[in-house]
């Protein structure tokens, strides 16, 4: 039962992270398209986006069961 609860929590967190990742991507694209971009802000957003991607990958790997070959 605890494993199912943990899996649900991971999937919920993944959904939130994926949404934030997409929102950051859209915000970065909008800033670049506007031409009035703040390079420092864009760099911070890109770093945040990479941290989110790393966390997504880590959580996805926790959902995949270990298979002993």
PDB file of N, CA, C and O in Angstrom:
ATOM      1  N   UNK A   1       0.826  -1.197   0.000  1.00  0.00           N
ATOM      2  CA  UNK A   1       0.000   0.000   0.000  1.00  0.00           C
ATOM      3  C   UNK A   1       0.868   1.258   0.000  1.00  0.00           C
ATOM      4  O   UNK A   1       0.563   2.233  -0.687  1.00  0.00           O
ATOM      5  N   UNK A   2       1.959   1.227   0.782  1.00  0.00           N
ATOM      6  CA  UNK A   2       2.846   2.390   0.858  1.00  0.00           C
ATOM      7  C   UNK A   2       3.509   2.654  -0.481  1.00  0.00           C
ATOM      8  O   UNK A   2       3.753   3.805  -0.843  1.00  0.00           O
ATOM      9  N   UNK A   3       3.803   1.584  -1.222  1.00  0.00           N
ATOM     10  CA  UNK A   3       4.439   1.748  -2.527  1.00  0.00           C
ATOM     11  C   UNK A   3       3.486   2.451  -3.492  1.00  0.00           C
ATOM     12  O   UNK A   3       3.907   3.312  -4.264  1.00  0.00           O
ATOM     13  N   UNK A   4       2.204   2.087  -3.449  1.00  0.00           N
ATOM     14  CA  UNK A   4       1.223   2.729  -4.312  1.00  0.00           C
ATOM     15  C   UNK A   4       1.067   4.202  -3.951  1.00  0.00           C
ATOM     16  O   UNK A   4       0.926   5.052  -4.831  1.00  0.00           O
ATOM     17  N   UNK A   5       1.093   4.500  -2.654  1.00  0.00           N
ATOM     18  CA  UNK A   5       0.982   5.882  -2.202  1.00  0.00           C
ATOM     19  C   UNK A   5       2.188   6.682  -2.675  1.00  0.00           C
ATOM     20  O   UNK A   5       2.042   7.815  -3.134  1.00  0.00           O
ATOM     21  N   UNK A   6       3.382   6.096  -2.566  1.00  0.00           N
ATOM     22  CA  UNK A   6       4.594   6.776  -3.018  1.00  0.00           C
ATOM     23  C   UNK A   6       4.552   6.975  -4.535  1.00  0.00           C
ATOM     24  O   UNK A   6       4.928   8.037  -5.029  1.00  0.00           O
ATOM     25  N   UNK A   7       4.103   5.972  -5.266  1.00  0.00           N
ATOM     26  CA  UNK A   7       4.002   6.084  -6.715  1.00  0.00           C
ATOM     27  C   UNK A   7       3.054   7.211  -7.097  1.00  0.00           C
ATOM     28  O   UNK A   7       3.337   7.979  -8.016  1.00  0.00           O
ATOM     29  N   UNK A   8       1.949   7.312  -6.407  1.00  0.00           N
ATOM     30  CA  UNK A   8       0.982   8.382  -6.674  1.00  0.00           C
ATOM     31  C   UNK A   8       1.609   9.753  -6.401  1.00  0.00           C
ATOM     32  O   UNK A   8       1.424  10.692  -7.176  1.00  0.00           O
ATOM     33  N   UNK A   9       2.347   9.859  -5.298  1.00  0.00           N
ATOM     34  CA  UNK A   9       3.011  11.126  -4.967  1.00  0.00           C
ATOM     35  C   UNK A   9       4.031  11.502  -6.039  1.00  0.00           C
ATOM     36  O   UNK A   9       4.125  12.665  -6.432  1.00  0.00           O
ATOM     37  N   UNK A  10       4.795  10.517  -6.510  1.00  0.00           N
ATOM     38  CA  UNK A  10       5.802  10.767  -7.543  1.00  0.00           C
ATOM     39  C   UNK A  10       5.123  11.225  -8.828  1.00  0.00           C
ATOM     40  O   UNK A  10       5.566  12.186  -9.457  1.00  0.00           O
ATOM     41  N   UNK A  11       4.056  10.547  -9.218  1.00  0.00           N
ATOM     42  CA  UNK A  11       3.347  10.914 -10.446  1.00  0.00           C
ATOM     43  C   UNK A  11       2.745  12.314 -10.346  1.00  0.00           C
ATOM     44  O   UNK A  11       2.744  13.068 -11.319  1.00  0.00           O
ATOM     45  N   UNK A  12       2.238  12.654  -9.175  1.00  0.00           N
ATOM     46  CA  UNK A  12       1.686  13.993  -8.964  1.00  0.00           C
ATOM     47  C   UNK A  12       2.788  15.042  -9.084  1.00  0.00           C
ATOM     48  O   UNK A  12       2.617  16.061  -9.754  1.00  0.00           O
ATOM     49  N   UNK A  13       3.908  14.788  -8.436  1.00  0.00           N
ATOM     50  CA  UNK A  13       5.048  15.715  -8.496  1.00  0.00           C
ATOM     51  C   UNK A  13       5.552  15.847  -9.929  1.00  0.00           C
ATOM     52  O   UNK A  13       5.882  16.946 -10.376  1.00  0.00           O
ATOM     53  N   UNK A  14       5.611  14.719 -10.656  1.00  0.00           N
ATOM     54  CA  UNK A  14       6.045  14.755 -12.053  1.00  0.00           C
ATOM     55  C   UNK A  14       5.133  15.645 -12.887  1.00  0.00           C
ATOM     56  O   UNK A  14       5.608  16.419 -13.718  1.00  0.00           O
ATOM     57  N   UNK A  15       3.846  15.538 -12.670  1.00  0.00           N
ATOM     58  CA  UNK A  15       2.896  16.373 -13.408  1.00  0.00           C
ATOM     59  C   UNK A  15       3.134  17.854 -13.154  1.00  0.00           C
ATOM     60  O   UNK A  15       3.110  18.663 -14.082  1.00  0.00           O
ATOM     61  N   UNK A  16       3.363  18.203 -11.906  1.00  0.00           N
ATOM     62  CA  UNK A  16       3.615  19.600 -11.556  1.00  0.00           C
ATOM     63  C   UNK A  16       4.927  20.096 -12.158  1.00  0.00           C
ATOM     64  O   UNK A  16       5.003  21.216 -12.663  1.00  0.00           O
ATOM     65  N   UNK A  17       5.949  19.263 -12.103  1.00  0.00           N
ATOM     66  CA  UNK A  17       7.243  19.649 -12.665  1.00  0.00           C
ATOM     67  C   UNK A  17       7.176  19.805 -14.174  1.00  0.00           C
ATOM     68  O   UNK A  17       7.743  20.745 -14.730  1.00  0.00           O
ATOM     69  N   UNK A  18       6.491  18.895 -14.833  1.00  0.00           N
ATOM     70  CA  UNK A  18       6.356  18.988 -16.299  1.00  0.00           C
ATOM     71  C   UNK A  18       5.620  20.272 -16.688  1.00  0.00           C
ATOM     72  O   UNK A  18       5.978  20.935 -17.662  1.00  0.00           O
ATOM     73  N   UNK A  19       4.609  20.605 -15.929  1.00  0.00           N
ATOM     74  CA  UNK A  19       3.856  21.833 -16.205  1.00  0.00           C
ATOM     75  C   UNK A  19       4.739  23.067 -16.004  1.00  0.00           C
ATOM     76  O   UNK A  19       4.724  23.989 -16.819  1.00  0.00           O
ATOM     77  N   UNK A  20       5.503  23.076 -14.917  1.00  0.00           N
ATOM     78  CA  UNK A  20       6.399  24.207 -14.659  1.00  0.00           C
ATOM     79  C   UNK A  20       7.472  24.300 -15.746  1.00  0.00           C
ATOM     80  O   UNK A  20       7.844  25.396 -16.165  1.00  0.00           O
ATOM     81  N   UNK A  21       7.965  23.151 -16.196  1.00  0.00           N
ATOM     82  CA  UNK A  21       8.976  23.113 -17.251  1.00  0.00           C
ATOM     83  C   UNK A  21       8.421  23.725 -18.539  1.00  0.00           C
ATOM     84  O   UNK A  21       9.102  24.507 -19.202  1.00  0.00           O
ATOM     85  N   UNK A  22       7.191  23.369 -18.886  1.00  0.00           N
ATOM     86  CA  UNK A  22       6.545  23.921 -20.083  1.00  0.00           C
ATOM     87  C   UNK A  22       6.297  25.418 -19.934  1.00  0.00           C
ATOM     88  O   UNK A  22       6.481  26.181 -20.883  1.00  0.00           O
ATOM     89  N   UNK A  23       5.880  25.833 -18.743  1.00  0.00           N
ATOM     90  CA  UNK A  23       5.640  27.257 -18.502  1.00  0.00           C
ATOM     91  C   UNK A  23       6.928  28.068 -18.635  1.00  0.00           C
ATOM     92  O   UNK A  23       6.929  29.154 -19.214  1.00  0.00           O
ATOM     93  N   UNK A  24       8.023  27.533 -18.094  1.00  0.00           N
ATOM     94  CA  UNK A  24       9.310  28.218 -18.221  1.00  0.00           C
ATOM     95  C   UNK A  24       9.742  28.303 -19.679  1.00  0.00           C
ATOM     96  O   UNK A  24      10.248  29.331 -20.128  1.00  0.00           O
ATOM     97  N   UNK A  25       9.537  27.220 -20.407  1.00  0.00           N
ATOM     98  CA  UNK A  25       9.893  27.209 -21.825  1.00  0.00           C
ATOM     99  C   UNK A  25       9.115  28.289 -22.575  1.00  0.00           C
ATOM    100  O   UNK A  25       9.683  29.023 -23.384  1.00  0.00           O
ATOM    101  N   UNK A  26       7.824  28.379 -22.304  1.00  0.00           N
ATOM    102  CA  UNK A  26       6.996  29.399 -22.951  1.00  0.00           C
ATOM    103  C   UNK A  26       7.434  30.807 -22.551  1.00  0.00           C
ATOM    104  O   UNK A  26       7.469  31.709 -23.388  1.00  0.00           O
ATOM    105  N   UNK A  27       7.766  30.994 -21.284  1.00  0.00           N
ATOM    106  CA  UNK A  27       8.196  32.311 -20.816  1.00  0.00           C
ATOM    107  C   UNK A  27       9.528  32.710 -21.447  1.00  0.00           C
ATOM    108  O   UNK A  27       9.717  33.865 -21.828  1.00  0.00           O
ATOM    109  N   UNK A  28      10.437  31.764 -21.556  1.00  0.00           N
ATOM    110  CA  UNK A  28      11.730  32.038 -22.189  1.00  0.00           C
ATOM    111  C   UNK A  28      11.527  32.406 -23.654  1.00  0.00           C
ATOM    112  O   UNK A  28      12.111  33.374 -24.140  1.00  0.00           O
ATOM    113  N   UNK A  29      10.717  31.651 -24.341  1.00  0.00           N
ATOM    114  CA  UNK A  29      10.456  31.928 -25.758  1.00  0.00           C
ATOM    115  C   UNK A  29       9.806  33.304 -25.932  1.00  0.00           C
ATOM    116  O   UNK A  29      10.135  34.036 -26.865  1.00  0.00           O
ATOM    117  N   UNK A  30       8.887  33.652 -25.036  1.00  0.00           N
ATOM    118  CA  UNK A  30       8.223  34.951 -25.120  1.00  0.00           C
ATOM    119  C   UNK A  30       9.215  36.091 -24.880  1.00  0.00           C
ATOM    120  O   UNK A  30       9.161  37.122 -25.551  1.00  0.00           O
ATOM    121  N   UNK A  31      10.112  35.896 -23.927  1.00  0.00           N
ATOM    122  CA  UNK A  31      11.111  36.932 -23.660  1.00  0.00           C
ATOM    123  C   UNK A  31      12.050  37.105 -24.850  1.00  0.00           C
ATOM    124  O   UNK A  31      12.402  38.226 -25.216  1.00  0.00           O
ATOM    125  N   UNK A  32      12.448  35.992 -25.444  1.00  0.00           N
ATOM    126  CA  UNK A  32      13.347  36.066 -26.590  1.00  0.00           C
ATOM    127  C   UNK A  32      12.652  36.703 -27.792  1.00  0.00           C
ATOM    128  O   UNK A  32      13.278  37.443 -28.550  1.00  0.00           O
ATOM    129  N   UNK A  33      11.371  36.419 -27.968  1.00  0.00           N
ATOM    130  CA  UNK A  33      10.615  36.956 -29.097  1.00  0.00           C
ATOM    131  C   UNK A  33      10.317  38.444 -28.930  1.00  0.00           C
ATOM    132  O   UNK A  33      10.199  39.169 -29.918  1.00  0.00           O
ATOM    133  N   UNK A  34      10.196  38.898 -27.690  1.00  0.00           N
ATOM    134  CA  UNK A  34       9.832  40.296 -27.452  1.00  0.00           C
ATOM    135  C   UNK A  34      10.974  41.257 -27.771  1.00  0.00           C
ATOM    136  O   UNK A  34      10.741  42.429 -28.065  1.00  0.00           O
ATOM    137  N   UNK A  35      12.182  40.767 -27.714  1.00  0.00           N
ATOM    138  CA  UNK A  35      13.320  41.621 -28.007  1.00  0.00           C
ATOM    139  C   UNK A  35      13.736  42.507 -26.844  1.00  0.00           C
ATOM    140  O   UNK A  35      14.776  43.162 -26.907  1.00  0.00           O
ATOM    141  N   UNK A  36      12.946  42.537 -25.794  1.00  0.00           N
ATOM    142  CA  UNK A  36      13.294  43.326 -24.619  1.00  0.00           C
ATOM    143  C   UNK A  36      13.661  42.385 -23.478  1.00  0.00           C
ATOM    144  O   UNK A  36      13.162  42.501 -22.359  1.00  0.00           O
ATOM    145  N   UNK A  37      14.540  41.459 -23.798  1.00  0.00           N
ATOM    146  CA  UNK A  37      14.850  40.426 -22.822  1.00  0.00           C
ATOM    147  C   UNK A  37      15.945  40.876 -21.864  1.00  0.00           C
ATOM    148  O   UNK A  37      16.816  41.677 -22.202  1.00  0.00           O
ATOM    149  N   UNK A  38      15.866  40.344 -20.689  1.00  0.00           N
ATOM    150  CA  UNK A  38      16.863  40.541 -19.653  1.00  0.00           C
ATOM    151  C   UNK A  38      17.732  39.281 -19.652  1.00  0.00           C
ATOM    152  O   UNK A  38      17.271  38.213 -19.249  1.00  0.00           O
ATOM    153  N   UNK A  39      18.976  39.398 -20.097  1.00  0.00           N
ATOM    154  CA  UNK A  39      19.843  38.236 -20.236  1.00  0.00           C
ATOM    155  C   UNK A  39      20.002  37.475 -18.920  1.00  0.00           C
ATOM    156  O   UNK A  39      20.022  36.245 -18.911  1.00  0.00           O
ATOM    157  N   UNK A  40      20.112  38.196 -17.825  1.00  0.00           N
ATOM    158  CA  UNK A  40      20.266  37.559 -16.528  1.00  0.00           C
ATOM    159  C   UNK A  40      19.018  36.758 -16.166  1.00  0.00           C
ATOM    160  O   UNK A  40      19.114  35.634 -15.674  1.00  0.00           O
ATOM    161  N   UNK A  41      17.859  37.340 -16.412  1.00  0.00           N
ATOM    162  CA  UNK A  41      16.597  36.649 -16.118  1.00  0.00           C
ATOM    163  C   UNK A  41      16.444  35.406 -16.991  1.00  0.00           C
ATOM    164  O   UNK A  41      16.017  34.358 -16.508  1.00  0.00           O
ATOM    165  N   UNK A  42      16.788  35.516 -18.267  1.00  0.00           N
ATOM    166  CA  UNK A  42      16.706  34.364 -19.175  1.00  0.00           C
ATOM    167  C   UNK A  42      17.644  33.261 -18.694  1.00  0.00           C
ATOM    168  O   UNK A  42      17.267  32.089 -18.685  1.00  0.00           O
ATOM    169  N   UNK A  43      18.856  33.624 -18.297  1.00  0.00           N
ATOM    170  CA  UNK A  43      19.814  32.634 -17.812  1.00  0.00           C
ATOM    171  C   UNK A  43      19.298  31.933 -16.558  1.00  0.00           C
ATOM    172  O   UNK A  43      19.446  30.719 -16.419  1.00  0.00           O
ATOM    173  N   UNK A  44      18.692  32.696 -15.643  1.00  0.00           N
ATOM    174  CA  UNK A  44      18.133  32.092 -14.431  1.00  0.00           C
ATOM    175  C   UNK A  44      16.997  31.132 -14.763  1.00  0.00           C
ATOM    176  O   UNK A  44      16.886  30.053 -14.181  1.00  0.00           O
ATOM    177  N   UNK A  45      16.163  31.538 -15.699  1.00  0.00           N
ATOM    178  CA  UNK A  45      15.037  30.689 -16.088  1.00  0.00           C
ATOM    179  C   UNK A  45      15.537  29.407 -16.752  1.00  0.00           C
ATOM    180  O   UNK A  45      14.982  28.332 -16.525  1.00  0.00           O
ATOM    181  N   UNK A  46      16.575  29.519 -17.564  1.00  0.00           N
ATOM    182  CA  UNK A  46      17.133  28.334 -18.220  1.00  0.00           C
ATOM    183  C   UNK A  46      17.754  27.388 -17.194  1.00  0.00           C
ATOM    184  O   UNK A  46      17.610  26.171 -17.309  1.00  0.00           O
ATOM    185  N   UNK A  47      18.444  27.939 -16.191  1.00  0.00           N
ATOM    186  CA  UNK A  47      19.015  27.088 -15.139  1.00  0.00           C
ATOM    187  C   UNK A  47      17.920  26.387 -14.356  1.00  0.00           C
ATOM    188  O   UNK A  47      18.035  25.202 -14.041  1.00  0.00           O
ATOM    189  N   UNK A  48      16.855  27.119 -14.041  1.00  0.00           N
ATOM    190  CA  UNK A  48      15.722  26.519 -13.314  1.00  0.00           C
ATOM    191  C   UNK A  48      15.104  25.399 -14.153  1.00  0.00           C
ATOM    192  O   UNK A  48      14.755  24.341 -13.631  1.00  0.00           O
ATOM    193  N   UNK A  49      14.976  25.642 -15.441  1.00  0.00           N
ATOM    194  CA  UNK A  49      14.409  24.647 -16.346  1.00  0.00           C
ATOM    195  C   UNK A  49      15.269  23.380 -16.359  1.00  0.00           C
ATOM    196  O   UNK A  49      14.730  22.273 -16.378  1.00  0.00           O
ATOM    197  N   UNK A  50      16.583  23.526 -16.348  1.00  0.00           N
ATOM    198  CA  UNK A  50      17.486  22.370 -16.316  1.00  0.00           C
ATOM    199  C   UNK A  50      17.386  21.615 -14.994  1.00  0.00           C
ATOM    200  O   UNK A  50      17.419  20.384 -14.980  1.00  0.00           O
ATOM    201  N   UNK A  51      17.264  22.343 -13.883  1.00  0.00           N
ATOM    202  CA  UNK A  51      17.104  21.676 -12.586  1.00  0.00           C
ATOM    203  C   UNK A  51      15.804  20.873 -12.553  1.00  0.00           C
ATOM    204  O   UNK A  51      15.759  19.765 -12.020  1.00  0.00           O
ATOM    205  N   UNK A  52      14.757  21.446 -13.126  1.00  0.00           N
ATOM    206  CA  UNK A  52      13.475  20.741 -13.182  1.00  0.00           C
ATOM    207  C   UNK A  52      13.611  19.488 -14.034  1.00  0.00           C
ATOM    208  O   UNK A  52      13.111  18.426 -13.664  1.00  0.00           O
ATOM    209  N   UNK A  53      14.283  19.605 -15.169  1.00  0.00           N
ATOM    210  CA  UNK A  53      14.478  18.445 -16.047  1.00  0.00           C
ATOM    211  C   UNK A  53      15.230  17.340 -15.314  1.00  0.00           C
ATOM    212  O   UNK A  53      14.875  16.167 -15.434  1.00  0.00           O
ATOM    213  N   UNK A  54      16.262  17.699 -14.556  1.00  0.00           N
ATOM    214  CA  UNK A  54      17.018  16.711 -13.784  1.00  0.00           C
ATOM    215  C   UNK A  54      16.131  16.027 -12.748  1.00  0.00           C
ATOM    216  O   UNK A  54      16.203  14.812 -12.566  1.00  0.00           O
ATOM    217  N   UNK A  55      15.296  16.811 -12.072  1.00  0.00           N
ATOM    218  CA  UNK A  55      14.401  16.228 -11.070  1.00  0.00           C
ATOM    219  C   UNK A  55      13.373  15.320 -11.727  1.00  0.00           C
ATOM    220  O   UNK A  55      13.038  14.271 -11.176  1.00  0.00           O
ATOM    221  N   UNK A  56      12.870  15.701 -12.889  1.00  0.00           N
ATOM    222  CA  UNK A  56      11.921  14.860 -13.623  1.00  0.00           C
ATOM    223  C   UNK A  56      12.575  13.522 -13.952  1.00  0.00           C
ATOM    224  O   UNK A  56      11.972  12.468 -13.748  1.00  0.00           O
ATOM    225  N   UNK A  57      13.792  13.560 -14.456  1.00  0.00           N
ATOM    226  CA  UNK A  57      14.490  12.324 -14.819  1.00  0.00           C
ATOM    227  C   UNK A  57      14.728  11.441 -13.592  1.00  0.00           C
ATOM    228  O   UNK A  57      14.594  10.220 -13.667  1.00  0.00           O
ATOM    229  N   UNK A  58      15.080  12.060 -12.466  1.00  0.00           N
ATOM    230  CA  UNK A  58      15.309  11.299 -11.243  1.00  0.00           C
ATOM    231  C   UNK A  58      14.019  10.627 -10.766  1.00  0.00           C
ATOM    232  O   UNK A  58      14.030   9.458 -10.380  1.00  0.00           O
ATOM    233  N   UNK A  59      12.922  11.361 -10.794  1.00  0.00           N
ATOM    234  CA  UNK A  59      11.642  10.804 -10.361  1.00  0.00           C
ATOM    235  C   UNK A  59      11.161   9.716 -11.314  1.00  0.00           C
ATOM    236  O   UNK A  59      10.624   8.699 -10.874  1.00  0.00           O
ATOM    237  N   UNK A  60      11.350   9.923 -12.612  1.00  0.00           N
ATOM    238  CA  UNK A  60      10.949   8.892 -13.576  1.00  0.00           C
ATOM    239  C   UNK A  60      11.735   7.612 -13.348  1.00  0.00           C
ATOM    240  O   UNK A  60      11.191   6.518 -13.497  1.00  0.00           O
ATOM    241  N   UNK A  61      12.998   7.732 -12.993  1.00  0.00           N
ATOM    242  CA  UNK A  61      13.810   6.532 -12.752  1.00  0.00           C
ATOM    243  C   UNK A  61      13.339   5.789 -11.502  1.00  0.00           C
ATOM    244  O   UNK A  61      13.504   4.573 -11.407  1.00  0.00           O
ATOM    245  N   UNK A  62      12.755   6.512 -10.544  1.00  0.00           N
ATOM    246  CA  UNK A  62      12.209   5.852  -9.345  1.00  0.00           C
ATOM    247  C   UNK A  62      10.945   5.069  -9.663  1.00  0.00           C
ATOM    248  O   UNK A  62      10.601   4.128  -8.949  1.00  0.00           O
ATOM    249  N   UNK A  63      10.259   5.447 -10.719  1.00  0.00           N
ATOM    250  CA  UNK A  63       9.032   4.734 -11.089  1.00  0.00           C
ATOM    251  C   UNK A  63       9.320   3.433 -11.830  1.00  0.00           C
ATOM    252  O   UNK A  63       8.485   2.529 -11.852  1.00  0.00           O
ATOM    253  N   UNK A  64      10.506   3.339 -12.437  1.00  0.00           N
ATOM    254  CA  UNK A  64      10.868   2.138 -13.192  1.00  0.00           C
ATOM    255  C   UNK A  64      11.437   1.115 -12.225  1.00  0.00           C
ATOM    256  O   UNK A  64      12.410   1.405 -11.529  1.00  0.00           O
ATOM    257  N   UNK A  65      10.857  -0.065 -12.166  1.00  0.00           N
ATOM    258  CA  UNK A  65      11.351  -1.075 -11.219  1.00  0.00           C
ATOM    259  C   UNK A  65      12.744  -1.571 -11.622  1.00  0.00           C
ATOM    260  O   UNK A  65      13.076  -1.664 -12.804  1.00  0.00           O
ATOM    261  N   UNK A  66      13.536  -1.882 -10.613  1.00  0.00           N
ATOM    262  CA  UNK A  66      14.850  -2.466 -10.860  1.00  0.00           C
ATOM    263  C   UNK A  66      14.658  -3.896 -11.368  1.00  0.00           C
ATOM    264  O   UNK A  66      13.929  -4.689 -10.772  1.00  0.00           O
ATOM    265  N   UNK A  67      15.318  -4.202 -12.467  1.00  0.00           N
ATOM    266  CA  UNK A  67      15.220  -5.546 -13.040  1.00  0.00           C
ATOM    267  C   UNK A  67      16.592  -6.199 -12.930  1.00  0.00           C
ATOM    268  O   UNK A  67      17.588  -5.681 -13.434  1.00  0.00           O
ATOM    269  N   UNK A  68      16.621  -7.320 -12.274  1.00  0.00           N
ATOM    270  CA  UNK A  68      17.877  -8.039 -12.123  1.00  0.00           C
ATOM    271  C   UNK A  68      18.072  -8.910 -13.353  1.00  0.00           C
ATOM    272  O   UNK A  68      17.252  -9.781 -13.644  1.00  0.00           O
ATOM    273  N   UNK A  69      19.153  -8.673 -14.069  1.00  0.00           N
ATOM    274  CA  UNK A  69      19.416  -9.416 -15.309  1.00  0.00           C
ATOM    275  C   UNK A  69      20.069 -10.734 -15.015  1.00  0.00           C
ATOM    276  O   UNK A  69      20.365 -11.495 -15.936  1.00  0.00           O
TER     277      UNK A  69
END
